[in-house]
Amino acid sequence: MAPAHKTLLTGLAVFVAGAALWLFGLDVEIVVITPSKAGVVMMVLGALEALYGVYKIVRGDPAERR
């Protein structure tokens, strides 16, 4: 699998995990972090990584052709 596709899939997986934390972690409070807030951060980072993967696929990075 091409690195761009791996980046896209990893970003989507992080986004889905963040969405699960955000949806199901609203009632849970941990001393250090709140799972719902961590889920929002994971969703943002996952979306950025997925968009970067799409960018790499569309652009056709020459390093991936080797």
C-alpha positions in Angstrom: 0.0 0.0 0.0 1.2 3.4 -0.9 2.3 5.8 1.9 -0.3 8.3 0.9 -3.1 5.7 1.3 -1.7 4.7 4.7 -1.8 8.3 5.8 -5.4 8.7 4.7 -6.5 5.5 6.5 -4.6 6.4 9.6 -6.2 9.8 9.7 -9.6 8.3 9.3 -9.0 5.8 12.1 -7.9 8.6 14.4 -11.0 10.6 13.5 -13.3 7.7 14.2 -11.6 6.9 17.5 -11.9 10.6 18.5 -15.6 10.6 17.5 -16.2 7.6 19.7 -14.5 9.3 22.6 -16.5 12.5 22.0 -19.8 10.6 21.8 -19.4 8.2 24.6 -17.1 10.1 27.0 -19.4 13.0 27.8 -20.4 11.6 31.2 -16.9 10.3 32.2 -14.4 12.5 34.1 -10.8 11.5 34.7 -8.6 13.5 36.9 -6.2 14.7 34.3 -8.3 14.9 31.0 -11.9 14.8 29.9 -12.4 12.1 27.2 -14.8 14.2 25.3 -12.3 17.0 24.9 -9.5 14.6 24.0 -11.9 13.2 21.4 -12.4 16.6 19.8 -8.6 17.1 19.6 -8.2 13.6 18.1 -11.0 14.4 15.5 -9.2 17.6 14.4 -5.8 15.9 14.1 -7.3 12.9 12.3 -9.1 15.1 9.8 -5.9 17.1 9.2 -4.0 13.9 8.6 -6.7 12.5 6.3 -6.7 15.7 4.3 -2.9 15.5 4.0 -3.3 12.0 2.7 -5.8 13.1 0.1 -3.5 15.9 -0.9 -0.6 13.5 -1.4 -2.8 11.1 -3.4 -4.1 14.0 -5.7 -0.7 15.6 -6.0 1.0 12.3 -6.9 4.2 12.6 -4.9 7.2 11.6 -7.0 8.8 9.8 -4.1 6.0 7.3 -4.0 6.5 6.3 -7.6 9.7 4.5 -6.8 
